[in-house]
Amino acid sequence: MSEKLKVGISIGDINGIGLEVIIKSLLDNRVLEYFTPIVYGNTKNASFHRKANNINDFSFNVINGVEQANPKRANMINCWQEDVRITLGEENEIGGKYAFISLERAVEDLNAGKIDALITAPINKHNIQQEGFTFPGHTEYLQSKTNSDDVLMFMICDDLRIGVVTGHIPVKEVAAQITEEAILKKLRLMNNSLKTDFWIQKPKIAVLGLNPHAGDNGIIGTEDDTVIRPAINKAKEEGILCFGPYPADGFFVADAYLKFDGVLAMYHDQGLIPFKHIANRKGVNYTAGLPIVRTSPDHGTGYDIAGKNLASHESFLEAIFAAVHIVKNRREQAELSQNPLTFRKLSKDRD
């Protein structure tokens, strides 16, 4: 039996619901059959959240480093020793400071190969801004830390997978960022991820239009015909099975997404609003294109419900198992690719 994967977990904003959903995800010892959790935080802060949410019969195994992790326990590395004042539901610099300490330590171990995947609890994109973190979010930070050329924000839930061309930018800047090259880069990333991370041999990708009704033959904007359609044609020449552009408003209503393995939206809300509605608290944010595996739940810090024992941990638990699944797929594919005949047979069986 192969050794269980070591899954690193950053705690996010300590004034939010991060530690609550982490603890709830690890409460059932049966999940420890599939991975060894290593949480980067502080046990005093974790106890505060446990008590605030009336969670009993749970404690972390305290370790100094990954090598000390107990595979039968939920482990925690104390990343700071000082006492920290937690003010549940409040956005302040303390929440951002310790969210970054947790994240930075986890990424150090991830890049060093000490953990196999990283699950990030939600941060506040405003209060985490400081020396060392001047990014719009986790995605851009990890892209920088891994020296990756480009990445794809890939929202996944069962057979629904939606990526976006533009991520955390103002809506007024979206149209200028929609270029043939930008679309092509994301299509290549999505196509490769679907093959490598999800074992889909010949993925089919739907591409959404930018304008209402995909421009309606140029009446409501020209980008769909002059930028998006040519990008799709060039991707097809590279062997990528992509189709569109489809009008975004009717695409999800008619369940057309079920005919495709992935959907590429042009901007953040165009993809994430239908995704979160369909996923119904089970969605996962996966950063495709990185040499490492990182996932997160599809929700935010939840300040309004912090400490009230109301936060659902479904998305966080899904994020953990998605990461485990992707790591195993990558490793199995790398191993089998050394034997092309076996690889092609198993890939065909998985389609």
C-alpha positions as CSV (number, residue, x, y, z in Angstrom):
1,M,0.0,0.0,0.0
2,S,1.4,3.4,-1.0
3,E,2.1,6.1,1.5
4,K,-0.8,8.5,2.1
5,L,-0.5,11.9,0.6
6,K,0.4,14.8,2.9
7,V,-2.1,17.6,2.4
8,G,-1.1,21.1,3.7
9,I,-3.8,23.5,4.8
10,S,-3.4,27.3,5.3
11,I,-6.0,28.7,7.7
12,G,-6.9,32.0,6.0
13,D,-8.2,35.0,7.9
14,I,-8.3,34.1,11.6
15,N,-11.4,36.3,12.1
16,G,-13.4,34.4,9.5
17,I,-14.7,30.8,9.1
18,G,-11.5,29.2,7.9
19,L,-10.6,27.3,11.0
20,E,-14.2,26.4,11.6
21,V,-14.5,24.6,8.2
22,I,-11.1,23.1,8.6
23,I,-12.0,21.5,11.9
24,K,-15.4,20.3,10.7
25,S,-13.7,18.7,7.7
26,L,-11.3,16.8,9.9
27,L,-13.7,15.8,12.6
28,D,-14.6,12.5,11.1
29,N,-11.5,10.3,11.5
30,R,-12.5,8.3,8.4
31,V,-11.2,11.0,6.2
32,L,-7.7,10.3,7.5
33,E,-7.7,7.0,5.6
34,Y,-7.1,9.0,2.4
35,F,-4.6,11.7,3.4
36,T,-2.6,13.1,6.3
37,P,-3.6,16.7,7.1
38,I,-1.0,19.3,8.1
39,V,-2.5,22.6,9.1
40,Y,-0.4,25.7,9.3
41,G,-1.6,27.9,12.1
42,N,-1.6,28.0,15.9
43,T,-3.2,25.6,18.3
44,K,-4.5,28.4,20.7
45,N,-6.3,30.1,17.8
46,A,-7.7,26.7,16.7
47,S,-9.0,26.0,20.2
48,F,-10.6,29.5,20.3
49,H,-12.6,28.6,17.1
50,R,-13.4,25.2,18.3
51,K,-14.9,26.5,21.5
52,A,-16.7,29.4,19.8
53,N,-18.4,26.9,17.5
54,N,-19.2,24.4,20.3
55,I,-17.1,21.7,18.6
56,N,-16.1,19.0,21.1
57,D,-13.9,16.0,21.1
58,F,-11.3,17.4,18.7
59,S,-7.7,18.4,19.0
60,F,-4.7,18.8,16.8
61,N,-1.5,16.8,17.1
62,V,1.1,19.5,17.5
63,I,4.3,19.1,15.4
64,N,7.3,21.2,14.5
65,G,7.7,20.0,11.0
66,V,6.0,17.8,8.3
67,E,8.4,14.9,9.0
68,Q,6.7,14.6,12.5
69,A,3.2,14.2,11.2
70,N,1.1,11.4,12.6
71,P,-0.8,9.8,9.7
72,K,-3.7,8.9,12.0
73,R,-4.2,12.4,13.4
74,A,-5.0,15.9,12.2
75,N,-1.6,17.7,12.6
76,M,-0.9,21.3,13.2
77,I,2.4,23.2,12.9
78,N,2.5,26.3,15.2
79,C,3.6,29.0,12.9
80,W,3.7,31.7,15.6
81,Q,4.1,31.7,19.4
82,E,2.7,35.0,20.4
83,D,-0.9,35.4,21.7
84,V,-3.2,36.8,19.0
85,R,-6.4,38.6,19.7
86,I,-9.2,37.1,17.6
87,T,-12.2,39.3,16.8
88,L,-14.7,37.1,15.0
89,G,-16.3,38.7,12.0
90,E,-14.0,41.8,12.0
91,E,-11.9,42.8,9.0
92,N,-8.5,44.0,10.4
93,E,-4.8,43.9,9.8
94,I,-4.4,41.1,12.4
95,G,-6.5,38.7,10.2
96,G,-4.4,39.5,7.2
97,K,-1.1,39.3,9.0
98,Y,-1.5,35.8,10.3
99,A,-3.3,34.6,7.1
100,F,-0.1,35.4,5.2
101,I,2.2,33.8,7.8
102,S,0.2,30.6,7.5
103,L,0.2,30.7,3.7
104,E,3.8,31.6,3.4
105,R,5.0,28.7,5.6
106,A,2.7,26.3,3.8
107,V,4.0,27.4,0.3
108,E,7.6,27.0,1.5
109,D,6.9,23.4,2.4
110,L,4.9,22.8,-0.8
111,N,7.7,24.1,-3.0
112,A,10.2,22.0,-1.0
113,G,8.2,18.9,-1.8
114,K,7.4,18.3,1.9
115,I,3.7,18.3,1.3
116,D,1.9,16.9,-1.8
117,A,-0.9,19.5,-2.2
118,L,-2.1,22.8,-0.6
119,I,-5.7,23.7,0.4
120,T,-6.1,27.4,1.1
121,A,-8.8,28.6,3.5
122,P,-10.3,32.0,2.5
123,I,-8.4,35.2,2.8
124,N,-9.5,38.8,2.7
125,K,-7.9,40.3,-0.4
126,H,-7.8,43.7,1.2
127,N,-6.3,43.2,4.7
128,I,-3.7,40.6,3.5
129,Q,-1.9,43.3,1.4
130,Q,1.5,43.7,3.0
131,E,5.2,43.3,2.2
132,G,5.5,39.9,0.4
133,F,1.8,39.8,-0.6
134,T,0.8,42.5,-3.2
135,F,-1.4,40.3,-5.3
136,P,-5.2,40.3,-6.0
137,G,-5.5,36.8,-4.5
138,H,-4.1,33.3,-3.9
139,T,-3.9,32.5,-7.7
140,E,-1.6,35.3,-8.6
141,Y,0.5,34.8,-5.5
142,L,1.1,31.1,-6.2
143,Q,1.8,31.9,-9.9
144,S,4.6,34.2,-8.7
145,K,6.0,31.8,-6.1
146,T,6.2,28.9,-8.6
147,N,7.5,31.1,-11.5
148,S,4.6,29.9,-13.6
149,D,4.1,31.6,-17.0
150,D,0.3,31.5,-16.8
151,V,-2.4,29.9,-14.7
152,L,-6.1,29.2,-15.0
153,M,-8.7,29.8,-12.4
154,F,-10.6,26.5,-12.8
155,M,-13.8,26.1,-10.9
156,I,-14.8,22.4,-10.6
157,C,-17.7,20.4,-9.2
158,D,-18.4,16.8,-10.4
159,D,-18.6,17.1,-14.2
160,L,-18.9,20.9,-14.2
161,R,-15.6,22.7,-14.9
162,I,-15.5,26.4,-15.6
163,G,-12.4,28.5,-16.3
164,V,-12.0,32.2,-16.9
165,V,-9.9,34.2,-19.3
166,T,-9.7,37.3,-17.0
167,G,-9.8,36.9,-13.2
168,H,-9.6,39.5,-10.5
169,I,-9.7,42.7,-12.5
170,P,-12.4,45.5,-12.7
171,V,-15.2,44.8,-15.2
172,K,-14.3,48.1,-17.1
173,E,-11.0,46.5,-18.0
174,V,-12.3,43.1,-19.2
175,A,-12.8,43.9,-22.9
176,A,-9.3,45.2,-23.3
177,Q,-7.9,42.0,-21.8
178,I,-9.8,39.7,-24.1
179,T,-7.3,39.0,-26.9
180,E,-6.7,36.1,-29.2
181,E,-3.5,35.2,-27.3
182,A,-5.1,35.4,-23.9
183,I,-7.9,33.1,-25.0
184,L,-5.5,30.7,-26.6
185,K,-3.4,30.5,-23.5
186,K,-6.4,29.7,-21.3
187,L,-7.7,27.1,-23.8
188,R,-4.3,25.4,-23.9
189,L,-4.1,25.4,-20.1
190,M,-7.7,24.0,-19.8
191,N,-7.1,21.4,-22.4
192,N,-3.9,20.2,-20.8
193,S,-5.5,20.2,-17.3
194,L,-8.5,18.2,-18.5
195,K,-6.1,15.6,-19.9
196,T,-3.5,15.5,-17.2
197,D,-5.5,16.3,-14.0
198,F,-8.8,14.7,-14.9
199,W,-7.8,12.0,-17.3
200,I,-10.1,13.1,-20.2
201,Q,-8.3,12.0,-23.3
202,K,-10.2,14.1,-25.8
203,P,-11.8,16.9,-23.9
204,K,-14.5,19.1,-25.5
205,I,-14.5,22.8,-24.4
206,A,-17.2,25.3,-24.8
207,V,-16.2,29.0,-25.2
208,L,-18.6,31.7,-24.0
209,G,-19.1,35.0,-25.8
210,L,-18.2,38.3,-24.3
211,N,-21.2,40.4,-25.3
212,P,-24.9,39.7,-24.8
213,H,-26.1,37.1,-27.4
214,A,-22.4,36.6,-28.3
215,G,-22.5,40.0,-30.1
216,D,-25.6,39.1,-32.2
217,N,-23.6,39.3,-35.5
218,G,-21.8,42.5,-34.5
219,I,-24.9,44.4,-33.4
220,I,-24.0,44.3,-29.7
221,G,-20.2,44.4,-30.0
222,T,-17.6,43.0,-32.3
223,E,-15.2,41.1,-30.0
224,D,-17.1,37.8,-30.4
225,D,-16.5,37.7,-34.1
226,T,-13.1,39.5,-34.4
227,V,-11.3,38.1,-31.4
228,I,-13.0,35.1,-29.8
229,R,-14.0,33.2,-33.0
230,P,-10.5,33.5,-34.5
231,A,-9.0,32.3,-31.3
232,I,-11.2,29.3,-31.3
233,N,-10.2,28.5,-34.9
234,K,-6.5,28.7,-34.1
235,A,-7.0,26.4,-31.1
236,K,-8.7,23.9,-33.3
237,E,-5.7,24.0,-35.6
238,E,-3.6,23.0,-32.6
239,G,-5.9,20.0,-32.1
240,I,-8.0,21.5,-29.2
241,L,-11.7,20.5,-29.5
242,C,-13.3,23.8,-28.7
243,F,-16.6,25.3,-29.8
244,G,-18.4,28.6,-29.7
245,P,-18.7,31.4,-28.9
246,Y,-22.0,30.6,-27.1
247,P,-24.3,33.3,-25.6
248,A,-23.7,33.0,-21.9
249,D,-27.3,33.8,-20.7
250,G,-28.9,30.7,-22.3
251,F,-25.9,28.3,-22.1
252,F,-26.4,27.3,-18.5
253,V,-30.2,27.6,-18.5
254,A,-30.5,24.9,-21.2
255,D,-27.9,22.7,-19.4
256,A,-25.7,22.8,-22.5
257,Y,-22.7,22.6,-20.3
258,L,-23.4,18.9,-19.7
259,K,-22.3,18.2,-23.3
260,F,-18.8,19.6,-22.6
261,D,-15.9,18.6,-20.4
262,G,-14.9,22.3,-19.7
263,V,-16.3,25.8,-20.2
264,L,-14.2,28.9,-20.8
265,A,-15.9,32.1,-19.6
266,M,-14.5,35.5,-20.6
267,Y,-14.6,37.1,-17.1
268,H,-14.9,36.3,-13.4
269,D,-18.6,36.8,-12.7
270,Q,-19.7,35.4,-16.1
271,G,-18.3,32.0,-15.0
272,L,-18.6,32.1,-11.3
273,I,-22.2,33.1,-10.9
274,P,-23.6,30.1,-12.7
275,F,-21.0,27.9,-11.2
276,K,-21.8,28.7,-7.6
277,H,-25.5,28.4,-8.3
278,I,-25.1,24.9,-9.9
279,A,-22.4,23.7,-7.5
280,N,-24.6,24.6,-4.5
281,R,-21.8,24.9,-1.8
282,K,-19.8,21.9,-3.2
283,G,-17.7,23.9,-5.6
284,V,-13.9,24.0,-5.6
285,N,-11.5,26.6,-6.9
286,Y,-8.5,24.8,-8.6
287,T,-5.5,26.7,-9.9
288,A,-4.6,24.9,-13.1
289,G,-1.2,25.4,-14.8
290,L,0.9,25.3,-11.7
291,P,3.6,22.6,-11.1
292,I,2.0,22.1,-7.7
293,V,-1.6,21.3,-6.8
294,R,-3.6,23.9,-5.0
295,T,-7.4,24.0,-4.3
296,S,-9.7,26.1,-2.2
297,P,-13.4,26.2,-1.3
298,D,-15.6,28.4,-3.5
299,H,-16.6,30.8,-0.7
300,G,-15.1,33.7,1.2
301,T,-14.2,34.6,4.8
302,G,-17.8,34.5,6.0
303,Y,-17.4,37.3,8.5
304,D,-21.1,37.5,9.0
305,I,-21.4,33.9,10.3
306,A,-18.0,33.5,12.0
307,G,-18.2,31.8,15.4
308,K,-21.9,31.0,15.0
309,N,-21.4,27.3,14.0
310,L,-23.3,28.0,10.7
311,A,-20.5,27.6,8.2
312,S,-20.8,24.6,5.8
313,H,-17.6,22.6,5.3
314,E,-18.9,20.8,2.2
315,S,-16.8,22.9,-0.2
316,F,-13.7,22.7,1.9
317,L,-13.9,18.9,2.1
318,E,-14.5,18.7,-1.6
319,A,-11.4,20.9,-2.1
320,I,-9.3,18.4,-0.1
321,F,-10.5,15.4,-2.0
322,A,-10.2,17.2,-5.4
323,A,-6.5,17.9,-4.6
324,V,-5.9,14.3,-3.5
325,H,-7.5,13.1,-6.7
326,I,-5.5,15.4,-9.0
327,V,-2.2,14.6,-7.4
328,K,-2.8,10.9,-7.8
329,N,-4.0,11.4,-11.4
330,R,-0.8,13.3,-12.2
331,R,1.5,10.7,-10.7
332,E,-0.3,7.8,-12.2
333,Q,-0.2,9.4,-15.6
334,A,3.5,10.2,-15.3
335,E,4.2,6.6,-14.3
336,L,2.0,5.1,-17.1
337,S,3.4,7.4,-19.7
338,Q,6.6,5.4,-19.5
339,N,4.5,2.5,-20.9
340,P,2.5,4.1,-23.8
341,L,0.4,1.0,-24.6
342,T,-0.9,0.7,-21.0
343,F,-1.4,4.5,-20.8
344,R,-3.5,4.6,-23.9
345,K,-5.6,1.7,-22.8
346,L,-6.3,3.2,-19.4
347,S,-7.0,6.6,-20.8
348,K,-9.6,5.1,-23.2
349,D,-11.2,3.2,-20.3
350,R,-11.6,6.5,-18.4
351,D,-13.2,8.4,-21.2
